[in-house]
Amino acid sequence: MTTVAGGALLVVGDVVTDVIARHRGPLAPGTDTAAAIRTVPGGAGANVACWAAYRTGAEVRLLGRVGEDAAAWHERELAACGVLPRLVVDPEAPTGTVICLVDTGAAAERTFLTDSGASLRLEPGDWSDALLDGVARLHLSGYLLFSEPSRALVAAALQSARARGVPVSLDPASAGFLAGLGVDRFLALVAGVEVLLPSRDEACLLTGLPDVADAAAKLSRHVPLVVVKRGAGGALVARAGTVCAQVPAEPAKPTDTTGAGDAFTGAFLAALLQGAEPEEAAREGCRAGALAVERVGGRPPGTD
């Protein structure tokens, strides 16, 4: 995998508004559950771009689709993170919204209620080969595979990247949506991707294997480099059917795990842009993930 010296990172993916409700203990059906609620900018693609910009001095660009209701706000928030946004304003659909229910217990685990809105209405007409001018790496959010228009855009972007020799990475994004799409279809859609960055659950789902190391090894027979994010378990790096590195997690006291995987991916890609080997890039990813879980929301420090 080669990169363009001094080149940019282009992220194509979802830009959404996150409504984060942090509650302690189980939800109380039929009545009130006390919670601390915040509305923050989010989206897996947008978060990855912000963390990549936070971790590198390289140029980071983002292509996404939003509704008129929040376009200006999201553009300002992305620019504040050092990202160059190219946001397509959808004339019909509102900006995607995700309600994040976060249990403030020890693990700070979250449940998502997702209205994709405009975010999955990216289409081939939103793509231009010129978007790759000066780009060293292209990253695709896996959420784009879960609607027909954005799947067609992914195909166009992959074709353009192959023609220019630009390496492509992809994060599968959602085990729940993956199950609906189907494993065989997913693997066919990502043919030609050089780097796959699944979570533990996504890797096991994509292979049917219960052991995450076995799953990482198997996936790396389909994709040249596989980096499995395991949260508090760190990360696994696999190539050519073999796990070649196990990277430990950084210590952290979780407040909100929303966006931790995006932080890992952004920092990982930033490190690759700077010439790091995959194992060291995974260490940078773990450092960013630890920083992310101690914050509310999916964006880096200094963006509140």
Secondary structure, DSSP 8 states (H G I E B T S, - for coil): ----TT-EEEEE---EEEEEEEESSS--TTS----EEEEEEE-HHHHHHHHHHHH-SS-EEEEEEEETTTHHHHHHHHHHTTEEEEEEEESSS--EEEEEEEE-STT--EEEEEE-GGGGG--GGG--GGGGTTEEEEEEEGGGGGSHHHHHHHHHHHHHHHHHT--EEEE---HHHHHHH-HHHHHHHTTT-SEE--BHHHHHHHHT-SSHHHHHHHHTTTSSEEEEE-GGG-EEEEETTEEEEEE-------S--TTHHHHHHHHHHHHHHTT--HHHHHHHHHHHHHHHHTSSSSS-TT--
